[in-house]
Amino acid sequence: MPTAPGTGLGAMIRTWRDRLPPSAAGLPVTRGRRATGLRREELAELAGVSVDYVVRLEQGRATTPSASVVASLARALRLSTAERDHLYWLARLLPPTDGVLSDHLPPGMRRVLARLGDVAVAVFAADWQLVWWNHGWAALLGDPSAAPPRLRNFARDRFPVDAGPARLALWPVTEADRDATDAAVVSDLRRATGRFPRDRRLATLIRELNAGNKRFAELWAHGEVAAHREDHKTIEHPAVGPVTVDCDVLSEGDSEHKIVIMTAMPGSEDETKLRLTAVTGAPATVRG
């Protein structure tokens, strides 16, 4: 499939080269210089590659530079973090990260979440650690604040290593296809290990679940890699009875936060029950 004009790997290298004045790259500016940006030979010298290779990259005759070459080009071109990551994607490489996941919610995400009202919403980190939930979530599933923070983890809840009580859903929950959801959660965790290879909490979680839960170990051995996106659940709510909801999972930015939203079909009895849980289900608490 052809790319849009000026958006390919070679075109972007040319664009970034043309915009960078020699002075910004620590090079002397000589009289009579026509180029306002870097010359190809200057970029090649700064990046430690041959001029011929820079030419082949810009002309589209070389399309898969190594990660070390991409890193050198990004430094030479003085790219921002977002631009550097874009260069990696154009080269069909995974951008580098610090390898550690984050529980921090950006201000923009918090603003959006606050405007969702009583829609049942929770946010999980990349390792399925619960980091935020609203009143609607607590009303529908029970307030998870009673559980110790370390145990507020959907994967631990899903694949328990002991016979302890439920930590995230205080009422019984059934699913349209439990096996599919189990597999999706495990494959999503494997995906997280590639995104955050140096995160200790994630590594500890997987090590403990592998050692303590046979079902998790079996699924982990399959080696599948995917993201968990949607599900259908029925919550046996103690005040309003069974509530069937659609459970959609959205991923946010580089942090890979999972925004989990529970909604019911508009105009249905389940939608009425879902609204009632906001009144009868739990105290008006917001945690995270």
Backbone as CSV, one residue per row, in Angstrom:
resi,resn,N_x,N_y,N_z,CA_x,CA_y,CA_z,C_x,C_y,C_z
1,MET,0.847,-1.194,0.000,0.000,0.000,0.000,0.881,1.242,0.000
2,PRO,0.695,2.192,-0.928,1.539,3.385,-0.981,1.297,4.283,0.218
3,THR,2.368,4.961,0.654,2.235,5.891,1.774,1.833,7.260,1.267
4,ALA,1.298,8.084,2.176,0.952,9.459,1.816,2.229,10.218,1.481
5,PRO,2.151,11.195,0.583,3.352,11.938,0.175,4.069,12.558,1.366
6,GLY,5.387,12.409,1.394,6.198,13.049,2.422,6.139,12.415,3.783
7,THR,5.628,11.178,3.873,5.461,10.565,5.193,6.317,9.315,5.390
8,GLY,6.994,8.848,4.367,7.804,7.651,4.488,9.099,7.903,5.236
9,LEU,9.861,6.836,5.455,11.110,6.925,6.206,12.075,7.920,5.572
10,GLY,12.341,7.761,4.265,13.279,8.649,3.595,12.831,10.090,3.590
11,ALA,11.529,10.301,3.346,11.003,11.667,3.306,11.135,12.351,4.659
12,MET,10.906,11.628,5.737,11.002,12.236,7.059,12.444,12.538,7.429
13,ILE,13.379,11.665,7.043,14.791,11.956,7.308,15.199,13.231,6.572
14,ARG,14.754,13.377,5.321,15.060,14.592,4.565,14.457,15.825,5.237
15,THR,13.199,15.702,5.672,12.516,16.831,6.320,13.249,17.264,7.570
16,TRP,13.621,16.300,8.416,14.311,16.633,9.656,15.721,17.143,9.388
17,ARG,16.376,16.621,8.358,17.717,17.101,8.001,17.659,18.548,7.507
18,ASP,16.652,18.833,6.689,16.533,20.182,6.123,16.204,21.246,7.165
19,ARG,15.541,20.861,8.233,15.129,21.878,9.216,16.206,22.153,10.267
20,LEU,17.236,21.289,10.358,18.228,21.426,11.429,19.403,22.272,10.956
21,PRO,19.565,23.484,11.468,20.708,24.316,11.067,22.010,23.715,11.590
22,PRO,23.095,23.893,10.864,24.375,23.323,11.309,24.762,23.754,12.717
23,SER,24.446,24.998,13.065,24.808,25.489,14.394,24.147,24.677,15.503
24,ALA,22.907,24.219,15.260,22.200,23.424,16.270,22.827,22.054,16.438
25,ALA,23.560,21.617,15.415,24.231,20.317,15.483,25.694,20.459,15.889
26,GLY,26.090,21.686,16.247,27.456,21.916,16.680,28.455,22.028,15.549
27,LEU,27.971,22.325,14.334,28.844,22.443,13.172,29.059,23.914,12.834
28,PRO,30.225,24.254,12.321,30.483,25.649,11.946,29.681,26.034,10.709
29,VAL,29.274,27.284,10.642,28.547,27.799,9.481,29.538,28.550,8.602
30,THR,29.723,28.093,7.379,30.680,28.698,6.469,29.992,29.671,5.532
31,ARG,30.752,30.616,5.028,30.213,31.597,4.083,29.855,30.931,2.761
32,GLY,28.848,31.479,2.116,28.438,30.954,0.821,27.661,29.656,0.900
33,ARG,27.306,29.265,2.093,26.549,28.014,2.251,25.128,28.202,1.741
34,ARG,24.681,27.321,0.872,23.334,27.408,0.317,22.322,26.654,1.185
35,ALA,22.699,25.490,1.672,21.768,24.663,2.448,21.520,25.297,3.816
36,THR,20.229,25.450,4.157,19.887,25.983,5.481,19.933,24.889,6.539
37,GLY,19.752,23.658,6.107,19.810,22.534,7.023,21.122,21.795,6.896
38,LEU,21.117,20.554,7.380,22.319,19.729,7.281,22.468,19.158,5.877
39,ARG,23.705,19.065,5.427,23.979,18.319,4.209,23.981,16.826,4.540
40,ARG,23.837,16.018,3.500,23.836,14.572,3.723,25.138,14.098,4.354
41,GLU,26.257,14.649,3.860,27.543,14.203,4.400,27.698,14.617,5.862
42,GLU,27.083,15.749,6.248,27.144,16.174,7.641,26.313,15.256,8.534
43,LEU,25.126,14.908,8.055,24.305,13.961,8.822,25.011,12.622,8.943
44,ALA,25.612,12.173,7.856,26.313,10.893,7.883,27.440,10.903,8.906
45,GLU,28.196,12.017,8.941,29.301,12.103,9.902,28.794,12.127,11.336
46,LEU,27.752,12.890,11.580,27.198,12.971,12.933,26.621,11.632,13.402
47,ALA,26.006,10.896,12.474,25.367,9.621,12.827,26.327,8.442,12.762
48,GLY,27.506,8.652,12.197,28.469,7.560,12.111,28.122,6.522,11.064
49,VAL,27.494,6.951,9.970,27.166,6.038,8.869,27.740,6.626,7.588
50,SER,27.704,5.856,6.519,28.251,6.337,5.260,27.266,7.284,4.573
51,VAL,27.820,8.179,3.756,26.972,9.086,2.985,26.091,8.286,2.037
52,ASP,26.651,7.232,1.462,25.874,6.404,0.544,24.658,5.808,1.235
53,TYR,24.822,5.428,2.501,23.679,4.830,3.209,22.602,5.876,3.473
54,VAL,23.002,7.107,3.812,22.025,8.176,3.992,21.274,8.421,2.688
55,VAL,21.992,8.409,1.566,21.353,8.597,0.262,20.351,7.484,-0.008
56,ARG,20.743,6.252,0.265,19.834,5.127,0.012,18.607,5.180,0.918
57,LEU,18.790,5.621,2.152,17.641,5.780,3.048,16.678,6.840,2.516
58,GLU,17.213,7.969,2.139,16.360,9.066,1.677,15.682,8.746,0.352
59,GLN,16.329,7.939,-0.461,15.741,7.576,-1.755,14.835,6.356,-1.670
60,GLY,14.723,5.773,-0.480,13.844,4.626,-0.314,14.435,3.314,-0.776
61,ARG,15.753,3.289,-1.040,16.397,2.048,-1.457,16.855,1.225,-0.261
62,ALA,16.907,1.841,0.895,17.151,1.152,2.158,15.982,1.510,3.076
63,THR,15.285,0.517,3.555,14.048,0.783,4.317,14.035,0.157,5.704
64,THR,15.030,-0.642,6.032,15.021,-1.330,7.330,16.358,-1.143,8.054
65,PRO,16.679,0.085,8.437,17.928,0.293,9.191,17.861,-0.401,10.547
66,SER,19.016,-0.703,11.090,19.071,-1.352,12.399,18.684,-0.371,13.496
67,ALA,18.383,-0.907,14.671,18.008,-0.058,15.802,19.145,0.891,16.174
68,SER,20.391,0.432,16.066,21.520,1.297,16.420,21.659,2.452,15.437
69,VAL,21.409,2.185,14.144,21.466,3.257,13.150,20.346,4.261,13.393
70,VAL,19.142,3.775,13.669,18.016,4.670,13.934,18.299,5.544,15.150
71,ALA,18.868,4.949,16.189,19.204,5.721,17.382,20.228,6.801,17.066
72,SER,21.213,6.459,16.250,22.235,7.438,15.872,21.647,8.560,15.036
73,LEU,20.763,8.216,14.097,20.121,9.238,13.278,19.264,10.165,14.136
74,ALA,18.536,9.585,15.092,17.674,10.396,15.961,18.501,11.386,16.772
75,ARG,19.652,10.935,17.276,20.518,11.843,18.044,21.102,12.922,17.140
76,ALA,21.548,12.526,15.967,22.151,13.486,15.046,21.150,14.540,14.591
77,LEU,19.907,14.138,14.405,18.867,15.043,13.928,18.210,15.837,15.056
78,ARG,18.612,15.581,16.307,18.076,16.268,17.480,16.550,16.100,17.565
79,LEU,16.090,14.885,17.389,14.649,14.632,17.381,14.091,14.659,18.797
80,SER,12.848,15.077,18.913,12.132,14.974,20.184,11.812,13.505,20.442
81,THR,11.337,13.204,21.644,10.997,11.819,21.970,9.917,11.281,21.037
82,ALA,8.898,12.107,20.778,7.814,11.665,19.889,8.331,11.458,18.471
83,GLU,9.219,12.347,18.007,9.777,12.204,16.668,10.685,10.985,16.581
84,ARG,11.476,10.777,17.619,12.333,9.590,17.655,11.507,8.312,17.555
85,ASP,10.426,8.247,18.344,9.570,7.062,18.302,8.968,6.880,16.917
86,HIS,8.596,8.000,16.277,8.029,7.924,14.929,9.066,7.378,13.947
87,LEU,10.307,7.787,14.107,11.370,7.269,13.241,11.519,5.755,13.414
88,TYR,11.441,5.280,14.646,11.515,3.832,14.886,10.354,3.106,14.200
89,TRP,9.148,3.651,14.340,7.991,3.003,13.711,8.155,2.971,12.197
90,LEU,8.646,4.055,11.608,8.847,4.094,10.162,9.864,3.052,9.719
91,ALA,10.828,2.776,10.592,11.839,1.763,10.296,11.370,0.362,10.685
92,ARG,10.096,0.259,11.100,9.492,-1.024,11.494,10.194,-1.620,12.701
93,LEU,10.525,-0.738,13.642,11.166,-1.145,14.881,10.348,-0.651,16.060
94,LEU,10.448,-1.336,17.175,9.761,-0.915,18.392,10.549,0.198,19.058
95,PRO,9.933,1.341,19.336,10.656,2.437,19.988,11.182,2.020,21.353
96,PRO,12.312,2.563,21.766,12.854,2.221,23.087,12.015,2.836,24.199
97,THR,11.990,2.194,25.339,11.310,2.722,26.517,12.226,2.533,27.716
98,ASP,11.818,3.105,28.853,12.599,2.862,30.057,12.299,1.494,30.645
99,GLY,11.322,0.793,30.048,11.042,-0.579,30.451,10.242,-0.713,31.720
100,VAL,9.717,0.384,32.255,8.987,0.343,33.519,7.595,0.930,33.320
101,LEU,6.576,0.210,33.777,5.207,0.704,33.629,4.909,1.782,34.658
102,SER,3.807,2.497,34.437,3.452,3.629,35.293,2.011,3.514,35.771
103,ASP,1.787,3.930,37.022,0.435,4.021,37.572,-0.124,5.441,37.465
104,HIS,0.692,6.384,37.046,0.289,7.794,37.026,-0.705,8.062,35.902
105,LEU,-1.806,8.740,36.230,-2.804,9.125,35.236,-2.555,10.560,34.807
106,PRO,-2.345,10.797,33.514,-2.121,12.167,33.048,-3.329,13.051,33.341
107,PRO,-3.120,14.351,33.511,-4.237,15.264,33.806,-5.352,15.195,32.767
108,GLY,-4.986,15.069,31.490,-6.010,15.002,30.448,-6.912,13.790,30.608
109,MET,-6.331,12.657,30.970,-7.146,11.459,31.186,-8.079,11.663,32.377
110,ARG,-7.563,12.264,33.438,-8.404,12.492,34.610,-9.585,13.417,34.284
111,ARG,-9.348,14.408,33.436,-10.440,15.310,33.053,-11.521,14.551,32.293
112,VAL,-11.098,13.715,31.356,-12.071,12.943,30.572,-12.838,11.988,31.473
113,LEU,-12.153,11.292,32.351,-12.811,10.338,33.243,-13.826,11.038,34.145
114,ALA,-13.461,12.221,34.632,-14.357,12.953,35.531,-15.648,13.354,34.829
115,ARG,-15.608,13.501,33.511,-16.782,13.948,32.765,-17.672,12.803,32.306
116,LEU,-17.314,11.572,32.660,-18.139,10.428,32.277,-19.289,10.188,33.246
117,GLY,-19.352,10.975,34.297,-20.463,10.870,35.239,-20.465,9.545,35.968
118,ASP,-21.652,8.914,36.035,-21.804,7.662,36.773,-21.608,6.425,35.905
119,VAL,-21.119,6.582,34.675,-20.753,5.415,33.879,-19.697,4.628,34.649
120,ALA,-19.857,3.320,34.742,-18.915,2.503,35.511,-17.582,2.418,34.780
121,VAL,-16.556,3.052,35.353,-15.246,3.135,34.710,-14.148,2.860,35.728
122,ALA,-13.142,2.117,35.287,-11.936,1.918,36.087,-10.734,1.979,35.164
123,VAL,-9.587,2.288,35.738,-8.345,2.331,34.971,-7.360,1.358,35.599
124,PHE,-6.758,0.539,34.745,-5.762,-0.437,35.175,-4.428,-0.105,34.522
125,ALA,-3.341,-0.376,35.244,-2.016,-0.239,34.653,-1.783,-1.393,33.677
126,ALA,-0.642,-1.386,33.023,-0.371,-2.395,31.997,-0.332,-3.813,32.559
127,ASP,-0.108,-3.961,33.872,-0.093,-5.289,34.490,-1.433,-5.631,35.143
128,TRP,-2.481,-4.885,34.761,-3.832,-5.080,35.283,-3.954,-4.740,36.769
129,GLN,-3.077,-3.845,37.242,-3.213,-3.311,38.591,-4.233,-2.177,38.565
130,LEU,-5.244,-2.260,39.418,-6.272,-1.224,39.480,-5.676,0.041,40.082
131,VAL,-5.743,1.156,39.352,-5.155,2.405,39.835,-6.180,3.514,40.021
132,TRP,-7.399,3.336,39.482,-8.434,4.373,39.629,-9.786,3.751,39.329
133,TRP,-10.805,4.201,40.067,-12.175,3.796,39.743,-13.131,4.878,40.228
134,ASN,-14.330,4.881,39.681,-15.285,5.917,40.060,-16.445,5.320,40.851
135,HIS,-17.379,6.173,41.219,-18.538,5.741,41.995,-19.355,4.694,41.233
136,GLY,-19.519,4.901,39.930,-20.301,3.955,39.148,-19.720,2.563,39.170
137,TRP,-18.387,2.462,39.126,-17.724,1.154,39.177,-17.949,0.488,40.538
138,ALA,-17.730,1.257,41.604,-17.911,0.707,42.949,-19.359,0.303,43.185
139,ALA,-20.308,1.061,42.640,-21.719,0.751,42.830,-22.103,-0.525,42.093
140,LEU,-21.523,-0.753,40.929,-21.878,-1.928,40.141,-21.214,-3.203,40.645
141,LEU,-19.934,-3.108,41.026,-19.165,-4.309,41.353,-18.795,-4.421,42.831
142,GLY,-19.044,-3.369,43.588,-18.593,-3.351,44.975,-17.328,-2.531,45.080
143,ASP,-17.166,-1.833,46.185,-16.032,-0.941,46.374,-14.754,-1.738,46.637
144,PRO,-13.746,-1.653,45.740,-12.518,-2.439,45.936,-11.560,-1.864,46.966
145,SER,-11.912,-0.744,47.593,-10.982,-0.124,48.531,-10.734,-0.993,49.757
146,ALA,-11.604,-1.968,50.014,-11.402,-2.842,51.173,-10.210,-3.770,50.972
147,ALA,-9.835,-4.037,49.726,-8.706,-4.922,49.449,-7.399,-4.158,49.559
148,PRO,-6.338,-4.794,50.067,-5.026,-4.129,50.088,-4.615,-3.738,48.669
149,PRO,-3.946,-2.600,48.497,-3.589,-2.139,47.150,-2.889,-3.196,46.301
150,ARG,-2.010,-3.961,46.884,-1.271,-4.965,46.105,-2.194,-6.017,45.496
151,LEU,-3.321,-6.271,46.157,-4.225,-7.316,45.689,-5.306,-6.795,44.756
152,ARG,-5.292,-5.490,44.492,-6.277,-4.938,43.544,-5.754,-5.120,42.120
153,ASN,-5.649,-6.352,41.731,-5.094,-6.683,40.428,-6.008,-7.691,39.744
154,PHE,-6.468,-7.348,38.539,-7.435,-8.193,37.836,-6.850,-9.559,37.507
155,ALA,-5.557,-9.609,37.165,-4.941,-10.892,36.847,-4.838,-11.759,38.100
156,ARG,-4.477,-11.172,39.236,-4.438,-11.943,40.488,-5.832,-12.418,40.870
157,ASP,-6.811,-11.560,40.630,-8.190,-11.928,40.938,-8.667,-13.049,40.023
158,ARG,-8.221,-12.986,38.785,-8.642,-13.941,37.762,-7.982,-15.297,37.951
159,PHE,-6.720,-15.266,38.354,-5.942,-16.494,38.520,-5.377,-16.536,39.938
160,PRO,-6.224,-16.803,40.929,-5.782,-16.744,42.328,-4.745,-17.818,42.644
161,VAL,-3.838,-17.474,43.540,-2.833,-18.433,43.988,-3.173,-18.957,45.377
162,ASP,-4.307,-18.522,45.916,-4.792,-19.040,47.190,-6.319,-19.031,47.145
163,ALA,-6.929,-19.410,48.208,-8.395,-19.496,48.259,-9.011,-18.297,48.951
164,GLY,-8.359,-17.165,48.867,-8.851,-15.971,49.526,-10.100,-15.424,48.872
165,PRO,-10.735,-14.431,49.493,-11.976,-13.848,48.964,-11.724,-13.014,47.715
166,ALA,-12.793,-12.727,46.993,-12.701,-11.867,45.814,-12.215,-10.483,46.229
167,ARG,-11.430,-9.860,45.355,-10.845,-8.579,45.708,-11.400,-7.423,44.881
168,LEU,-11.814,-7.696,43.648,-12.230,-6.613,42.760,-13.724,-6.593,42.490
169,ALA,-14.385,-7.711,42.525,-15.834,-7.758,42.337,-16.436,-8.456,43.550
170,LEU,-17.213,-7.728,44.327,-17.769,-8.306,45.549,-18.987,-9.173,45.277
171,TRP,-19.599,-8.992,44.089,-20.751,-9.808,43.733,-20.337,-10.814,42.642
172,PRO,-21.067,-11.922,42.492,-20.730,-12.910,41.456,-20.809,-12.308,40.052
173,VAL,-19.853,-12.677,39.208,-19.802,-12.203,37.823,-19.643,-13.402,36.890
174,THR,-20.490,-13.460,35.869,-20.355,-14.492,34.844,-20.070,-13.812,33.502
175,GLU,-19.479,-14.579,32.573,-19.069,-14.014,31.289,-19.580,-14.869,30.147
176,ALA,-19.678,-14.252,28.984,-20.148,-14.966,27.803,-19.185,-16.081,27.433
177,ASP,-17.896,-15.857,27.576,-16.887,-16.863,27.229,-15.699,-16.684,28.159
178,ARG,-15.759,-17.366,29.304,-14.705,-17.209,30.313,-13.347,-17.648,29.793
179,ASP,-13.314,-18.747,29.052,-12.032,-19.240,28.536,-11.372,-18.208,27.631
180,ALA,-12.179,-17.555,26.791,-11.625,-16.552,25.879,-11.074,-15.363,26.660
181,THR,-11.781,-14.966,27.718,-11.309,-13.844,28.517,-10.029,-14.202,29.263
182,ASP,-9.974,-15.428,29.804,-8.744,-15.887,30.460,-7.558,-15.781,29.510
183,ALA,-7.751,-16.319,28.309,-6.665,-16.305,27.323,-6.285,-14.884,26.940
184,ALA,-7.283,-13.999,26.833,-7.012,-12.613,26.444,-6.195,-11.895,27.508
185,VAL,-6.507,-12.124,28.777,-5.776,-11.463,29.858,-4.324,-11.932,29.892
186,VAL,-4.109,-13.229,29.736,-2.745,-13.769,29.767,-1.934,-13.269,28.576
187,SER,-2.538,-13.284,27.389,-1.801,-12.818,26.214,-1.525,-11.319,26.300
188,ASP,-2.419,-10.573,26.941,-2.188,-9.147,27.136,-1.018,-8.915,28.093
189,LEU,-0.902,-9.756,29.124,0.236,-9.643,30.036,1.548,-9.963,29.324
190,ARG,1.519,-10.951,28.444,2.738,-11.257,27.686,3.118,-10.052,26.815
191,ARG,2.126,-9.423,26.229,2.380,-8.219,25.432,3.033,-7.145,26.295
192,ALA,2.586,-7.019,27.543,3.149,-6.017,28.447,4.612,-6.291,28.752
193,THR,5.012,-7.560,28.790,6.416,-7.865,29.081,7.337,-7.372,27.972
194,GLY,6.836,-7.323,26.754,7.628,-6.762,25.669,7.702,-5.253,25.736
195,ARG,6.629,-4.653,26.193,6.567,-3.184,26.289,7.331,-2.670,27.503
196,PHE,7.325,-3.439,28.616,7.964,-3.011,29.855,8.878,-4.128,30.372
197,PRO,9.966,-4.410,29.661,10.791,-5.578,29.979,11.537,-5.500,31.298
198,ARG,11.673,-4.309,31.878,12.451,-4.180,33.116,11.588,-3.825,34.320
199,ASP,10.290,-4.044,34.219,9.428,-3.704,35.344,9.373,-4.859,36.346
200,ARG,9.775,-4.589,37.575,9.849,-5.639,38.596,8.470,-6.118,39.018
201,ARG,7.530,-5.187,39.147,6.187,-5.594,39.596,5.539,-6.540,38.599
202,LEU,5.689,-6.236,37.315,5.138,-7.106,36.278,5.823,-8.467,36.293
203,ALA,7.145,-8.476,36.410,7.880,-9.745,36.430,7.486,-10.587,37.637
204,THR,7.326,-9.939,38.795,6.930,-10.664,40.012,5.530,-11.256,39.855
205,LEU,4.615,-10.480,39.299,3.249,-10.959,39.077,3.247,-12.217,38.226
206,ILE,3.927,-12.187,37.105,3.924,-13.332,36.193,4.615,-14.534,36.829
207,ARG,5.696,-14.303,37.535,6.391,-15.402,38.201,5.488,-16.066,39.249
208,GLU,4.774,-15.267,40.039,3.912,-15.829,41.082,2.707,-16.552,40.491
209,LEU,2.103,-15.991,39.438,0.953,-16.654,38.831,1.362,-17.938,38.124
210,ASN,2.531,-17.933,37.512,3.016,-19.144,36.852,3.255,-20.265,37.862
211,ALA,3.779,-19.887,39.024,4.097,-20.888,40.041,2.870,-21.330,40.819
212,GLY,1.875,-20.439,40.969,0.779,-20.741,41.870,-0.561,-21.028,41.254
213,ASN,-0.704,-20.846,39.929,-2.006,-21.079,39.300,-1.815,-21.907,38.031
214,LYS,-2.338,-23.116,38.038,-2.138,-24.041,36.926,-2.748,-23.522,35.633
215,ARG,-3.927,-22.929,35.731,-4.604,-22.418,34.540,-3.761,-21.329,33.878
216,PHE,-3.231,-20.411,34.691,-2.390,-19.349,34.139,-1.156,-19.948,33.471
217,ALA,-0.513,-20.903,34.140,0.706,-21.504,33.601,0.443,-22.172,32.249
218,GLU,-0.708,-22.834,32.123,-1.047,-23.490,30.858,-1.214,-22.466,29.738
219,LEU,-1.934,-21.396,30.029,-2.161,-20.370,29.016,-0.870,-19.622,28.685
220,TRP,-0.042,-19.366,29.698,1.220,-18.668,29.460,2.124,-19.486,28.539
221,ALA,2.076,-20.788,28.691,2.921,-21.668,27.879,2.550,-21.626,26.404
222,HIS,1.335,-21.180,26.084,0.912,-21.115,24.678,1.656,-20.028,23.903
223,GLY,2.131,-18.986,24.611,2.927,-17.952,23.968,2.153,-16.941,23.150
224,GLU,0.840,-16.864,23.325,0.052,-15.917,22.532,0.291,-14.475,22.996
225,VAL,0.255,-13.555,22.032,0.433,-12.129,22.322,-0.730,-11.367,21.701
226,ALA,-1.493,-10.669,22.516,-2.636,-9.898,22.027,-3.049,-8.920,23.112
227,ALA,-4.040,-8.086,22.796,-4.578,-7.128,23.761,-6.021,-7.501,24.073
228,HIS,-6.423,-7.316,25.324,-7.797,-7.591,25.749,-8.649,-6.375,25.432
229,ARG,-9.676,-6.517,24.591,-10.428,-5.365,24.096,-11.879,-5.298,24.558
230,GLU,-12.600,-6.418,24.583,-14.023,-6.340,24.926,-14.503,-7.648,25.523
231,ASP,-15.632,-7.568,26.210,-16.199,-8.733,26.889,-17.658,-8.413,27.203
232,HIS,-18.396,-9.420,27.595,-19.782,-9.250,28.037,-19.921,-9.955,29.377
233,LYS,-20.458,-9.245,30.357,-20.535,-9.784,31.712,-21.938,-9.622,32.278
234,THR,-22.285,-10.514,33.202,-23.510,-10.381,33.978,-23.128,-10.334,35.446
235,ILE,-23.473,-9.246,36.097,-23.166,-9.052,37.519,-24.421,-9.345,38.333
236,GLU,-24.299,-10.229,39.290,-25.428,-10.549,40.186,-25.449,-9.522,41.312
237,HIS,-26.055,-8.380,41.034,-26.043,-7.290,42.001,-27.038,-7.573,43.129
238,PRO,-26.636,-7.392,44.387,-27.512,-7.750,45.506,-28.743,-6.866,45.652
239,ALA,-28.725,-5.673,45.088,-29.849,-4.761,45.262,-30.790,-4.740,44.064
240,VAL,-30.281,-4.870,42.851,-31.133,-4.731,41.660,-31.246,-6.012,40.843
241,GLY,-30.534,-7.069,41.237,-30.585,-8.318,40.492,-29.536,-8.366,39.391
242,PRO,-29.612,-9.349,38.498,-28.589,-9.508,37.455,-28.583,-8.339,36.471
243,VAL,-27.387,-7.848,36.173,-27.198,-6.751,35.227,-26.194,-7.213,34.165
244,THR,-26.632,-7.249,32.917,-25.743,-7.643,31.826,-25.168,-6.394,31.166
245,VAL,-23.848,-6.352,31.057,-23.177,-5.157,30.535,-22.169,-5.543,29.456
246,ASP,-21.883,-4.564,28.597,-20.760,-4.667,27.669,-19.544,-4.090,28.370
247,CYS,-18.445,-4.801,28.290,-17.206,-4.361,28.926,-16.182,-4.076,27.827
248,ASP,-15.862,-2.817,27.642,-14.916,-2.418,26.598,-13.631,-1.899,27.233
249,VAL,-12.510,-2.276,26.619,-11.197,-1.907,27.140,-10.482,-1.029,26.121
250,LEU,-10.150,0.192,26.533,-9.422,1.130,25.679,-8.026,1.315,26.238
251,SER,-7.026,1.392,25.367,-5.646,1.602,25.811,-5.263,3.061,25.600
252,GLU,-4.501,3.604,26.569,-4.128,5.009,26.514,-2.631,5.166,26.368
253,GLY,-2.214,5.744,25.262,-0.860,6.245,25.081,0.266,5.289,25.403
254,ASP,1.434,5.868,25.651,2.638,5.092,25.883,2.587,4.310,27.183
255,SER,1.810,4.782,28.155,1.751,4.097,29.447,0.966,2.793,29.376
256,GLU,0.207,2.606,28.309,-0.597,1.382,28.127,-1.630,1.220,29.242
257,HIS,-2.119,2.331,29.808,-3.228,2.218,30.755,-4.437,1.618,30.057
258,LYS,-5.191,0.820,30.786,-6.402,0.205,30.250,-7.611,0.878,30.896
259,ILE,-8.386,1.559,30.083,-9.607,2.197,30.565,-10.748,1.219,30.315
260,VAL,-11.331,0.691,31.379,-12.379,-0.329,31.282,-13.723,0.342,31.558
261,ILE,-14.629,0.228,30.598,-15.921,0.906,30.675,-17.037,-0.123,30.616
262,MET,-17.946,-0.076,31.583,-19.103,-0.977,31.640,-20.356,-0.199,31.251
263,THR,-21.032,-0.650,30.197,-22.262,0.005,29.759,-23.301,-1.053,29.406
264,ALA,-24.570,-0.655,29.409,-25.663,-1.551,29.030,-26.319,-1.035,27.758
265,MET,-27.027,-1.910,27.075,-27.699,-1.528,25.835,-28.698,-0.403,26.103
266,PRO,-28.627,0.684,25.328,-29.552,1.816,25.549,-31.014,1.381,25.473
267,GLY,-31.803,1.866,26.431,-33.229,1.577,26.456,-33.599,0.227,27.017
268,SER,-32.598,-0.571,27.439,-32.872,-1.917,27.943,-33.145,-1.909,29.445
269,GLU,-33.666,-3.020,29.928,-33.875,-3.183,31.364,-32.534,-3.140,32.100
270,ASP,-31.493,-3.665,31.446,-30.170,-3.650,32.073,-29.671,-2.220,32.259
271,GLU,-29.985,-1.336,31.319,-29.570,0.051,31.469,-30.267,0.686,32.674
272,THR,-31.542,0.373,32.859,-32.271,0.892,34.019,-31.648,0.384,35.312
273,LYS,-31.337,-0.914,35.352,-30.710,-1.497,36.548,-29.347,-0.872,36.812
274,LEU,-28.593,-0.642,35.732,-27.264,-0.048,35.886,-27.361,1.330,36.518
275,ARG,-28.377,2.097,36.114,-28.565,3.420,36.706,-28.966,3.302,38.177
276,LEU,-29.757,2.292,38.491,-30.189,2.104,39.872,-29.024,1.749,40.786
277,THR,-28.032,1.017,40.256,-26.893,0.660,41.108,-26.165,1.904,41.603
278,ALA,-26.185,2.965,40.803,-25.510,4.196,41.219,-26.162,4.800,42.448
279,VAL,-27.434,4.455,42.669,-28.171,4.983,43.813,-28.089,4.034,44.996
280,THR,-28.137,2.733,44.721,-28.265,1.753,45.795,-27.014,0.930,46.059
281,GLY,-26.029,0.983,45.137,-24.951,-0.011,45.184,-23.835,0.238,46.145
282,ALA,-23.373,1.471,46.317,-22.175,1.707,47.123,-22.106,3.163,47.523
283,PRO,-21.330,3.477,48.546,-21.121,4.887,48.900,-20.453,5.628,47.765
284,ALA,-20.640,6.910,47.728,-20.097,7.726,46.641,-18.608,7.969,46.857
285,THR,-17.792,6.989,46.464,-16.341,7.106,46.647,-15.647,7.075,45.304
286,VAL,-14.563,7.792,45.227,-13.677,7.730,44.057,-12.279,7.478,44.594
287,ARG,-11.634,6.425,44.101,-10.321,6.047,44.638,-9.282,6.025,43.533
288,GLY,-8.031,6.068,43.930,-6.958,5.877,42.972,-5.885,6.925,43.161
